[in-house]
Amino acid sequence: MPTNRLRMRNINFYVASTGQHLGGLWQEGHITDANIHWMLGNVLLIVDEAWSLKHRASNRTVMPSDDIAAEGDYDIHSNGSIRMTDEPWAPRSLSYSISSRENLFCQGVRARDGKCVITGKINRLAPLDQWFGFQAAHVFPLRHGSLWNQDNYSRWIREIRHDSGISGINSVQNGLLMHASVHLAFDQYAFSINPDDNYKITSFHPDNWDVDGRILDFVCRDPDDPNHVSDEVLRWHFRQAVLGNVRGQGEPIFETDFPPGSDIMGTLRQEPYGKERLEMELFRRLGELEE
C-alpha cells in the first residue's frame, strides 16, 4: 500500500486563528525561511489579505531570509481567510526508456551529462559505453504526455526534432542522468531541484541519498550548451514536489517493488490515483510490446 508523507515531517503549518492543520514538510537542513515563504506564498496558500508566519515555540515572526528554517510548528496569521490550493498534482511512475525514440533521448542525456548530476557520481565505464547503474530520467514524466500537449509545454524546448518524440517531451532538455539509487526518489518527488535558488537540491524526505543542499551539476545546465536542461521543466517538477509533499497530509508514495506473483493490477485499482496508476502501467506494458 502507498506510504503517507505525513509521517515524514518535522515542520507543520497551522491557521493561527483556528488551529487548522494546513500541511508541513521535512527539514533535512538546507531549507531556509525564504524557501518556506516561497512555497507558501507562490504555490500553496490562497489568502484574501496579507499574511505572516510565526514560529510557535520561539514566538518569532519569520521573514523570508537565508536563515535555516527551524523545526517545529508554525502559525499563519491573516485578517482574511486562509486555505490551501486545490491545484492538481501529477502522480508518476518510474520513467524508464522503453522505445526507440526514448533510446535517442537516453543516448543524448548520457552524452551530455556523463555522470549522475544529482550525486556527482562519475561513470568510469562511460568510455566503454557501459551505463548500468545510471539512468536517463525524464524531468516532466513521459506518462503525462497528454498534459504536456494540452498545456503546450513544448514551448520550453528550444529545438524539437522529428525523431525526438511527441512534442519534445523526449528532448534532452527534459532529461537528467541519475544513478539508479536516486532515480526512483526523483520520480516519487522525494527531492527536487529549484532553478531559482541556485539549482539547489531540496530533499523533502529523510535524505538517504546525501543530496540535500547539493547543487545540480553544471554539466547539465551550462547555458552555452543548447541542450541544457530546461529551467521550466525543473520549475514544474519542483512545484509538483511542493504540492505532493507539503500540502495537507501529503500525496501517497507509491509501491513499486512488487513481489513475484503479486496481483499488480488489482493492487493498483485499490490505491489512491488508481485510474492514473493503471494507465501508467498499461502505457509501460504497451511500450514494451512496441519496442
Summary of the structure (lengths in Angstrom):
residues: 291
radius of gyration: 19.8
end to end distance: 30.4
largest distance: 63.5
contacts: 878
relative contact order: 0.17
helix: 35%
strand: 20%
